[in-house]
Every structure is written in structure tokens, then in C-alpha cells.
Amino acid sequence: MCRNIKTLFNFEPPATEEEIRAASLQFVRKLSGFTKPSKANEESFNQAIEEVTAAAGKLIASLVTTAEPRDREVEAARARARSIARFAP
């Protein structure tokens, strides 16, 4: 599950709210062990996602670096190349 959580800091263009929320959802899924919570746990699950999203957004907004922003397309191409090398027969 956690392989879907991607680095969101120092990219051009910056991470969107949707990307931060998706990473938060994956994090909460990993912590809880649920892909989809039961009705009894749904409210707690959704609240956790909202809280993690807010905390992650604050973290990303407060970080500073002197490094040049990374290009999303270049990083995606590198990830594809790693995947091909990893799963090639």
C-alpha cells in the first residue's frame, strides 16, 4: 500500500491538495490495515484522513530548501525506468 505514497515536496508545479489527500489516504490505510473501513469505523477513518491531509499540507508549506525544484516528468520517467528494470523478465 505505501508504495503509492510519493514525495510531494520541492516539485514544479507544487503538489496539489488532491495529491496530498491521496497520500494521506494511503497513509491512513496503512496504519489502520483497512482498504475500506466498516460502517462502524468509517467516521474515524475519514476524520483521520482529514487530519493527516491538514498536517501534511502544513508540513509541505513550511519546508524550505535551496535545491532546485524537481521536474515531475523527469521523475516519472525515472520511476518508469526503475519499474521496467525491476520487473523485466
DSSP file (Angstrom, degrees, kcal/mol; ACC not computed):
  #  RESIDUE AA STRUCTURE BP1 BP2  ACC     N-H-->O    O-->H-N    N-H-->O    O-->H-N    TCO  KAPPA ALPHA  PHI   PSI    X-CA   Y-CA   Z-CA
    1    1 A M    >         0   0    0      0, 0.0     3,-1.6     0, 0.0     4,-0.1   0.000 360.0 360.0 360.0 -44.2    0.0    0.0    0.0
    2    2 A C  G >   +     0   0    0      1,-0.3     3,-1.8     2,-0.2    25,-0.1   0.628 360.0  80.8 -71.7 -11.9    2.6    2.6    0.9
    3    3 A R  G 3  S+     0   0    0      1,-0.3    -1,-0.3    23,-0.1    23,-0.0   0.741  84.9  63.9 -63.8 -18.6    4.4    2.4   -2.4
    4    4 A N  G <  S+     0   0    0     -3,-1.6     2,-0.7     2,-0.1    -1,-0.3   0.591  78.8  96.7 -80.5 -10.6    1.7    4.7   -3.7
    5    5 A I    <   -     0   0    0     -3,-1.8     2,-0.3    -4,-0.1    18,-0.0  -0.721  62.0-168.5 -82.9 118.4    2.8    7.5   -1.3
    6    6 A K        -     0   0    0     -2,-0.7     2,-0.2    13,-0.2    -2,-0.1  -0.715  31.1 -93.9-106.9 155.3    5.1    9.7   -3.4
    7    7 A T        -     0   0    0     -2,-0.3    -1,-0.1     1,-0.1     0, 0.0  -0.506  40.2-180.0 -63.7 132.1    7.4   12.5   -2.4
    8    8 A L        +     0   0    0     -2,-0.2     7,-0.7     7,-0.1     3,-0.4   0.515  44.6  96.9-114.6 -10.1    5.4   15.8   -2.7
    9    9 A F  S    S+     0   0    0      1,-0.2    52,-0.1     5,-0.1    51,-0.0  -0.607  83.1  13.1 -89.3 144.2    7.9   18.4   -1.6
   10   10 A N  S    S+     0   0    0     -2,-0.3    60,-2.9     1,-0.2     2,-0.3   0.889  85.9 136.1  65.7  47.6   10.1   20.5   -4.0
   11   11 A F  E     -a   70   0A   0     -3,-0.4    -1,-0.2    58,-0.2    60,-0.2  -0.896  55.2-108.4-118.1 153.1    8.4   19.8   -7.3
   12   12 A E  E    S+a   71   0A   0     58,-2.4    60,-1.0    -2,-0.3     3,-0.0  -0.983 111.1  32.1-118.9 117.4    7.4   22.1  -10.0
   13   13 A P  S    S-     0   0    0      0, 0.0    -1,-0.1     0, 0.0     3,-0.1   0.593 111.5-115.5 -74.5 160.4    4.5   22.6  -10.2
   14   14 A P        -     0   0    0      0, 0.0    -5,-0.1     0, 0.0    -2,-0.1  -0.112  40.0 -79.6 -61.4 159.8    3.9   22.2   -6.4
   15   15 A A        -     0   0    0     -7,-0.7     2,-0.2    -4,-0.1    -7,-0.1  -0.288  48.3-130.7 -59.5 141.9    1.8   19.3   -5.0
   16   16 A T     >  -     0   0    0     -3,-0.1     4,-2.1     1,-0.1     5,-0.2  -0.491  20.9-109.9 -90.4 164.7   -1.9   19.8   -5.3
   17   17 A E  H  > S+     0   0    0      1,-0.2     4,-2.5     2,-0.2     5,-0.2   0.872 120.8  56.3 -58.3 -38.0   -4.4   19.3   -2.5
   18   18 A E  H  > S+     0   0    0      2,-0.2     4,-2.3     1,-0.2    -1,-0.2   0.899 106.9  47.8 -63.3 -41.7   -5.7   16.2   -4.3
   19   19 A E  H  > S+     0   0    0      2,-0.2     4,-2.1     1,-0.2    -1,-0.2   0.896 112.0  49.4 -66.6 -40.2   -2.2   14.7   -4.3
   20   20 A I  H  X S+     0   0    0     -4,-2.1     4,-2.1     1,-0.2    -2,-0.2   0.912 111.9  48.8 -65.1 -42.0   -1.7   15.5   -0.6
   21   21 A R  H  X S+     0   0    0     -4,-2.5     4,-2.6     2,-0.2    -2,-0.2   0.898 109.3  52.3 -64.6 -40.7   -5.1   13.9    0.2
   22   22 A A  H  X S+     0   0    0     -4,-2.3     4,-2.0     2,-0.2    -1,-0.2   0.908 110.9  47.1 -62.8 -41.9   -4.3   10.8   -1.9
   23   23 A A  H  X S+     0   0    0     -4,-2.1     4,-2.2     2,-0.2    -1,-0.2   0.887 111.8  51.5 -65.7 -38.2   -1.0   10.3    0.1
   24   24 A S  H  X S+     0   0    0     -4,-2.1     4,-2.6     2,-0.2     5,-0.2   0.904 107.7  52.2 -65.0 -41.6   -2.9   10.9    3.3
   25   25 A L  H  X S+     0   0    0     -4,-2.6     4,-2.5     1,-0.2    -2,-0.2   0.925 110.2  48.2 -59.5 -45.7   -5.5    8.2    2.4
   26   26 A Q  H  X S+     0   0    0     -4,-2.0     4,-2.3     2,-0.2    -1,-0.2   0.896 111.4  51.0 -62.5 -40.2   -2.7    5.7    1.7
   27   27 A F  H  X S+     0   0    0     -4,-2.2     4,-2.5     2,-0.2    -2,-0.2   0.931 111.6  46.0 -63.0 -46.8   -1.0    6.5    5.0
   28   28 A V  H  X S+     0   0    0     -4,-2.6     4,-2.6     1,-0.2     6,-0.3   0.889 111.4  53.1 -65.7 -39.0   -4.3    6.1    7.0
   29   29 A R  H  X S+     0   0    0     -4,-2.5     4,-2.3    -5,-0.2     5,-0.5   0.923 110.6  47.4 -59.7 -44.2   -5.0    2.8    5.1
   30   30 A K  H  < S+     0   0    0     -4,-2.3    -2,-0.2     2,-0.2    -1,-0.2   0.931 114.1  46.1 -64.2 -46.3   -1.5    1.5    6.0
   31   31 A L  H  < S+     0   0    0     -4,-2.5    -2,-0.2     1,-0.2    -1,-0.2   0.904 120.4  38.1 -63.4 -42.1   -1.9    2.5    9.7
   32   32 A S  H  < S-     0   0    0     -4,-2.6    -1,-0.2     2,-0.2    -2,-0.2   0.763  97.6-132.4 -83.0 -25.7   -5.4    1.1   10.1
   33   33 A G     <  +     0   0    0     -4,-2.3     2,-0.4     1,-0.3    -3,-0.2   0.531  68.7 119.0  82.5   5.4   -4.9   -2.0    7.9
   34   34 A F        -     0   0    0     -5,-0.5    -1,-0.3    -6,-0.3    -2,-0.2  -0.877  45.9-173.1-107.0 135.0   -8.2   -1.2    6.1
   35   35 A T  S    S+     0   0    0     -2,-0.4    -1,-0.2     1,-0.4    -6,-0.1   0.827  95.3   9.7 -82.5 -41.0   -8.6   -0.5    2.5
   36   36 A K  S    S-     0   0    0     -7,-0.1    -1,-0.4     0, 0.0     6,-0.1  -0.971  89.5-133.9-137.3 120.1  -12.2    0.4    3.1
   37   37 A P        -     0   0    0      0, 0.0     5,-0.1     0, 0.0    -4,-0.0  -0.277  23.9-103.8 -74.1 160.0  -13.3    0.7    6.8
   38   38 A S    >>  -     0   0    0      1,-0.1     4,-1.2     3,-0.0     3,-0.7  -0.270  38.7-100.9 -69.9 166.9  -16.5   -0.9    8.1
   39   39 A K  H 3> S+     0   0    0      1,-0.2     4,-0.5     2,-0.2     3,-0.4   0.870 124.8  57.2 -57.3 -37.1  -19.5    1.4    8.8
   40   40 A A  H 34 S+     0   0    0      1,-0.2    -1,-0.2     2,-0.1     4,-0.2   0.812 116.7  33.5 -65.7 -29.5  -18.6    1.4   12.5
   41   41 A N  H <> S+     0   0    0     -3,-0.7     4,-2.6     1,-0.1    -1,-0.2   0.452  91.3  95.7-104.6  -2.8  -15.1    2.8   11.7
   42   42 A E  H  X S+     0   0    0     -4,-1.2     4,-2.7    -3,-0.4     5,-0.2   0.888  83.7  49.4 -60.1 -43.8  -15.9    5.0    8.7
   43   43 A E  H  X S+     0   0    0     -4,-0.5     4,-2.3     2,-0.2    -1,-0.2   0.925 114.2  45.0 -63.8 -44.7  -16.2    8.2   10.6
   44   44 A S  H  > S+     0   0    0     -4,-0.2     4,-2.3     2,-0.2    -1,-0.2   0.905 113.5  51.4 -64.3 -41.4  -12.9    7.8   12.5
   45   45 A F  H  X S+     0   0    0     -4,-2.6     4,-2.0     2,-0.2    -2,-0.2   0.937 112.4  44.9 -60.0 -49.9  -11.2    6.7    9.2
   46   46 A N  H  X S+     0   0    0     -4,-2.7     4,-2.1     1,-0.2    -1,-0.2   0.870 111.9  52.4 -65.7 -37.4  -12.4    9.8    7.3
   47   47 A Q  H  X S+     0   0    0     -4,-2.3     4,-2.4    -5,-0.2    -1,-0.2   0.907 108.2  51.7 -64.4 -40.8  -11.6   12.1   10.2
   48   48 A A  H  X S+     0   0    0     -4,-2.3     4,-2.7     1,-0.2     5,-0.3   0.907 107.8  52.2 -62.4 -41.4   -8.0   10.7   10.3
   49   49 A I  H  X S+     0   0    0     -4,-2.0     4,-2.5     1,-0.2    -1,-0.2   0.927 110.4  48.2 -60.3 -44.7   -7.7   11.3    6.6
   50   50 A E  H  X S+     0   0    0     -4,-2.1     4,-2.2     2,-0.2    -2,-0.2   0.910 113.4  47.0 -62.8 -42.9   -8.7   14.9    7.0
   51   51 A E  H  X S+     0   0    0     -4,-2.4     4,-2.4     2,-0.2    -2,-0.2   0.904 113.5  47.1 -67.7 -41.8   -6.3   15.5    9.9
   52   52 A V  H  X S+     0   0    0     -4,-2.7     4,-2.9     2,-0.2     5,-0.2   0.899 111.0  52.8 -66.6 -39.9   -3.4   13.8    8.1
   53   53 A T  H  X S+     0   0    0     -4,-2.5     4,-2.4    -5,-0.3    -2,-0.2   0.926 110.9  46.8 -59.7 -45.4   -4.2   15.9    5.0
   54   54 A A  H  X S+     0   0    0     -4,-2.2     4,-2.2     2,-0.2    -2,-0.2   0.927 114.4  46.6 -63.4 -45.3   -4.1   19.1    7.0
   55   55 A A  H  X S+     0   0    0     -4,-2.4     4,-2.4     2,-0.2    -2,-0.2   0.905 113.3  48.8 -64.8 -41.8   -0.9   18.2    8.8
   56   56 A A  H  X S+     0   0    0     -4,-2.9     4,-2.8     2,-0.2     5,-0.2   0.906 110.4  51.4 -65.2 -41.3    0.8   17.1    5.6
   57   57 A G  H  X S+     0   0    0     -4,-2.4     4,-2.2    -5,-0.2    -2,-0.2   0.913 111.2  47.5 -61.2 -43.1   -0.2   20.3    3.8
   58   58 A K  H  X S+     0   0    0     -4,-2.2     4,-1.5     2,-0.2    -2,-0.2   0.910 112.5  50.1 -63.8 -42.0    1.2   22.4    6.7
   59   59 A L  H  X S+     0   0    0     -4,-2.4     4,-1.3     2,-0.2     3,-0.5   0.957 112.0  45.7 -61.3 -51.5    4.4   20.4    6.6
   60   60 A I  H  < S+     0   0    0     -4,-2.8     3,-0.3     1,-0.2    -1,-0.2   0.889 113.2  50.9 -60.9 -39.9    4.9   20.8    2.9
   61   61 A A  H  < S+     0   0    0     -4,-2.2    -1,-0.2    -5,-0.2    -2,-0.2   0.787 112.3  46.9 -68.5 -26.9    4.1   24.5    3.0
   62   62 A S  H  < S+     0   0    0     -4,-1.5    -1,-0.2    -3,-0.5    -2,-0.2   0.626  88.4 101.6 -93.3 -13.4    6.6   25.1    5.8
   63   63 A L     <  -     0   0    0     -4,-1.3     2,-0.3    -3,-0.3   -53,-0.1  -0.416  52.1-165.4 -73.0 146.8    9.6   23.2    4.4
   64   64 A V        +     0   0    0     -2,-0.1     2,-0.3   -54,-0.0    -2,-0.0  -0.944  10.6 171.0-129.6 153.1   12.4   25.2    2.8
   65   65 A T        -     0   0    0     -2,-0.3   -55,-0.0     2,-0.1    -2,-0.0  -0.987  34.7-146.0-155.1 156.1   15.3   24.1    0.6
   66   66 A T  S    S+     0   0    0     -2,-0.3     2,-0.1     2,-0.1    -1,-0.1   0.462  71.7 107.1 -99.2  -5.5   18.0   25.7   -1.6
   67   67 A A  S    S-     0   0    0      1,-0.1    -2,-0.1     3,-0.0     3,-0.1  -0.385  81.1-102.3 -72.0 150.3   17.8   22.8   -4.1
   68   68 A E        -     0   0    0      1,-0.1    -1,-0.1    -2,-0.1    -2,-0.1  -0.447  46.4 -96.4 -67.1 143.7   16.2   23.4   -7.5
   69   69 A P        -     0   0    0      0, 0.0   -58,-0.2     0, 0.0     2,-0.2  -0.346  41.2-118.6 -61.2 142.6   12.6   22.1   -7.8
   70   70 A R  E     -a   11   0A   0    -60,-2.9   -58,-2.4    -3,-0.1     2,-0.5  -0.544  21.7-118.0 -82.5 149.9   12.4   18.7   -9.4
   71   71 A D  E  >  -a   12   0A   0     -2,-0.2     4,-2.3   -60,-0.2     5,-0.2  -0.772  13.1-145.8 -89.9 126.9   10.5   18.2  -12.7
   72   72 A R  H  > S+     0   0    0    -60,-1.0     4,-2.5    -2,-0.5     5,-0.2   0.874  97.9  52.0 -60.5 -39.8    7.6   15.9  -12.4
   73   73 A E  H  > S+     0   0    0      2,-0.2     4,-2.2     1,-0.2    -1,-0.2   0.908 110.2  47.9 -66.6 -41.5    8.0   14.5  -15.9
   74   74 A V  H  > S+     0   0    0      2,-0.2     4,-2.2     1,-0.2    -2,-0.2   0.930 113.6  47.4 -64.1 -45.5   11.7   13.7  -15.4
   75   75 A E  H  X S+     0   0    0     -4,-2.3     4,-2.2     1,-0.2    -2,-0.2   0.883 111.0  51.8 -64.6 -38.2   11.0   12.0  -12.0
   76   76 A A  H  X S+     0   0    0     -4,-2.5     4,-2.3     2,-0.2    -1,-0.2   0.900 109.2  50.3 -64.9 -40.4    8.1   10.0  -13.6
   77   77 A A  H  X S+     0   0    0     -4,-2.2     4,-2.3     2,-0.2    -2,-0.2   0.904 110.2  50.0 -64.5 -41.0   10.3    8.8  -16.4
   78   78 A R  H  X S+     0   0    0     -4,-2.2     4,-2.4     2,-0.2    -2,-0.2   0.907 110.3  50.4 -62.7 -41.6   13.0    7.7  -13.9
   79   79 A A  H  X S+     0   0    0     -4,-2.2     4,-2.3     2,-0.2    -2,-0.2   0.902 110.0  50.1 -63.9 -41.4   10.3    5.8  -11.9
   80   80 A R  H  X S+     0   0    0     -4,-2.3     4,-2.5     2,-0.2    -1,-0.2   0.913 110.4  50.2 -62.5 -42.3    9.1    4.1  -15.0
   81   81 A A  H  X S+     0   0    0     -4,-2.3     4,-2.4     1,-0.2    -2,-0.2   0.905 110.8  49.0 -63.6 -41.6   12.7    3.1  -15.9
   82   82 A R  H  X S+     0   0    0     -4,-2.4     4,-2.3     2,-0.2    -1,-0.2   0.904 111.5  50.2 -63.0 -40.6   13.2    1.7  -12.4
   83   83 A S  H  X S+     0   0    0     -4,-2.3     4,-2.6     2,-0.2    -2,-0.2   0.912 110.2  48.9 -64.2 -43.7   10.0   -0.3  -12.7
   84   84 A I  H  X S+     0   0    0     -4,-2.5     4,-1.1     1,-0.2    -2,-0.2   0.926 113.7  46.9 -62.2 -44.6   10.9   -1.7  -16.0
   85   85 A A  H  < S+     0   0    0     -4,-2.4    -2,-0.2     1,-0.2    -1,-0.2   0.880 114.8  47.4 -64.7 -37.5   14.3   -2.8  -14.7
   86   86 A R  H  < S+     0   0    0     -4,-2.3    -2,-0.2     1,-0.2    -1,-0.2   0.898 122.0  32.1 -70.8 -41.6   12.8   -4.3  -11.5
   87   87 A F  H  < S+     0   0    0     -4,-2.6    -1,-0.2    -5,-0.2    -2,-0.2   0.347  85.1 124.0-104.0   6.3   10.0   -6.3  -13.2
   88   88 A A     <        0   0    0     -4,-1.1    -3,-0.0    -5,-0.2    -4,-0.0  -0.410 360.0 360.0 -66.2 142.0   11.7   -7.2  -16.5
   89   89 A P              0   0    0      0, 0.0    -1,-0.1     0, 0.0    -4,-0.1   0.501 360.0 360.0 -70.9 360.0   11.7  -10.9  -17.1
